[in-house]
């Protein structure tokens, strides 16, 4: 009986792995078919095993980095063609490839999806939204946390004197800034390093 149960479980496990592989392959094909060669190059050059180096030099002089922001809640931050901000668990999603540009001293950044060309912005009420035209609502302060994650708070708006952060919930949905705190895992991100980080996007 024990051998039969072991064989049955192994058979089910192999079937699940096979179905998962088919689903993953299909997802990659669909996403890749919607990407330009430049987007594909950015995706293929992103190393999800390689954490970025904490280099403070980029904060001076308008440096540009190409990154994917991976939340501690296990979602990649995306900005789609309608300017909607969400999370995806597909690491090949074209909308997750972001341009992170230094706009002033002190770690003030602007974050833009390369594919959709929308900036991430936060309004006075703490709502995240995509903006086609850059303005002060698109400025975020990058905070290096003790746990090796980063957090991104609005450089313009606060709520009752408290910082409001970019955050993705456990379901991959953006949280209003007034509900976020620096210590919340929803506000913690790892910028996934891309080998083409020095590339400039026109």
C-alpha positions in Angstrom: 0.0 0.0 0.0 2.8 2.4 0.9 4.6 1.7 -2.5 1.4 2.3 -4.4 0.7 5.6 -2.6 4.3 6.7 -3.3 4.0 5.9 -7.0 0.6 7.6 -7.2 2.0 10.8 -5.5 5.0 10.8 -7.8 2.8 10.5 -10.9 0.6 13.4 -9.8 3.7 15.5 -9.0 5.1 14.9 -12.5 1.8 15.7 -14.1 1.6 19.0 -12.2 5.1 19.9 -13.1 4.4 19.2 -16.8 1.2 21.3 -16.8 3.1 24.1 -15.0 5.8 24.0 -17.6 3.3 24.3 -20.4 1.6 27.2 -18.8 4.9 29.0 -18.2 6.0 28.5 -21.8 2.7 29.8 -23.1 2.9 32.9 -20.9 6.4 33.7 -22.0 5.3 33.3 -25.7 2.3 35.6 -25.2 4.4 38.3 -23.4 7.3 38.1 -25.9 5.0 38.4 -28.9 3.9 41.8 -27.5 7.4 43.1 -26.9 9.7 45.1 -29.3 13.3 43.9 -29.7 14.5 46.6 -27.3 12.0 45.4 -24.6 13.0 41.8 -25.2 16.7 42.7 -24.8 15.9 44.5 -21.5 14.0 41.4 -20.2 16.7 38.9 -21.3 19.4 41.0 -19.6 17.6 41.3 -16.3 19.3 39.0 -13.7 16.8 38.1 -11.0 19.6 36.4 -9.0 21.8 39.4 -8.9 21.0 42.1 -6.3 22.0 45.6 -7.0 25.1 47.1 -5.5 24.4 49.9 -3.0 26.2 52.7 -4.8 25.4 56.2 -3.6 27.3 57.9 -6.4 24.3 57.6 -8.8 22.4 60.1 -6.6 24.4 62.9 -8.1 24.1 63.9 -11.7 20.9 62.4 -13.2 21.9 58.8 -13.5 19.5 56.4 -15.2 19.0 52.7 -14.2 17.0 50.0 -15.8 15.3 47.9 -13.2 12.4 45.7 -12.2 11.0 46.5 -8.8 10.2 43.2 -7.0 8.0 43.6 -3.9 8.5 41.7 -0.7 4.9 40.6 -1.2 6.2 38.7 -4.3 5.0 41.0 -7.1 6.8 42.9 -9.9 5.6 46.5 -10.2 4.0 47.3 -13.6 2.6 50.4 -15.3 0.4 49.4 -18.3 -0.7 51.4 -21.4 -3.7 52.9 -19.5 -1.4 54.2 -16.8 -2.7 51.6 -14.3 -0.3 50.5 -11.6 -0.4 46.8 -10.5 1.7 43.8 -9.7 2.5 40.8 -11.8 4.2 37.5 -10.9 5.4 37.1 -14.4 9.1 38.2 -14.5 9.0 38.5 -18.3 6.1 41.1 -18.3 7.3 44.0 -20.5 5.5 46.6 -18.4 7.7 45.7 -15.4 10.9 47.0 -17.0 11.3 50.4 -15.4 13.6 53.4 -16.0 14.6 54.9 -12.6 16.1 58.3 -13.1 17.7 60.6 -10.6 16.1 64.0 -10.8 17.7 65.9 -7.9 20.1 65.4 -5.0 19.2 63.4 -1.9 18.0 60.3 -3.8 15.0 61.9 -5.5 13.9 59.7 -8.4 11.4 59.5 -11.2 10.2 56.0 -12.2 8.8 55.3 -15.6 7.7 52.1 -17.5 9.8 51.8 -20.6 7.0 50.1 -22.6 4.0 52.3 -21.6 6.0 55.5 -21.1 4.0 56.3 -18.0 5.6 57.8 -14.9 4.6 56.5 -11.5 2.9 59.3 -9.5 1.3 59.8 -6.2 -1.4 62.4 -5.6 -2.3 64.3 -2.4 -4.5 61.5 -1.1 -1.8 58.9 -1.6 -3.3 57.2 -4.7 -0.8 55.8 -7.2 -1.4 56.6 -10.8 0.4 56.7 -14.1 1.3 60.1 -15.6 2.3 60.6 -19.2 3.8 64.0 -18.4 6.4 64.3 -15.7 5.5 66.6 -12.7 6.4 67.0 -9.0 3.9 64.2 -8.1 6.3 61.8 -9.9 9.2 62.4 -7.5 10.0 59.7 -4.9 12.7 59.4 -2.3 14.6 56.2 -2.3 15.2 54.8 1.1 17.8 52.1 1.8 16.4 49.8 4.5 18.3 47.8 7.1 17.0 44.5 5.6 18.5 45.2 2.2 15.2 46.2 0.6 14.4 49.7 -0.6 11.4 51.8 -0.1 10.0 54.7 -2.2 8.2 57.5 -0.5 6.5 60.5 -2.1 8.9 63.5 -2.2 6.0 65.9 -2.2 3.2 64.5 -0.1 2.8 63.3 3.4 -0.2 62.3 5.5 -0.3 64.0 9.0 3.5 64.4 8.8 4.0 60.7 7.9 5.6 59.5 4.7 3.5 57.8 2.0 5.1 54.9 0.1 4.7 53.0 -3.1 3.3 49.6 -2.0 1.8 46.5 -3.4 -0.6 44.3 -1.3 -0.4 40.6 -0.9 -2.8 40.4 -3.9 -0.6 42.7 -6.1 -2.7 45.7 -5.8 -1.4 49.2 -5.1 -2.1 50.5 -1.6 -3.0 54.1 -0.8 0.0 55.9 0.6 -1.9 56.9 3.8 -2.1 53.1 4.6 1.6 52.5 4.2 4.5 52.6 6.6 8.2 52.2 6.2 8.2 49.0 8.2 5.4 47.3 6.2 6.6 44.6 3.8 4.2 45.9 1.1 6.5 48.9 0.9 9.7 46.9 0.5 11.2 46.4 -2.9 14.3 44.9 -4.5 15.5 46.7 -7.6 16.4 43.8 -9.9 19.6 44.7 -11.7 19.8 44.7 -15.5 23.1 44.4 -17.3 22.1 47.3 -19.6 21.7 49.6 -16.6 23.9 52.2 -18.3 21.7 52.4 -21.4 19.9 55.7 -22.1 16.3 55.5 -23.3 15.2 58.2 -25.7 
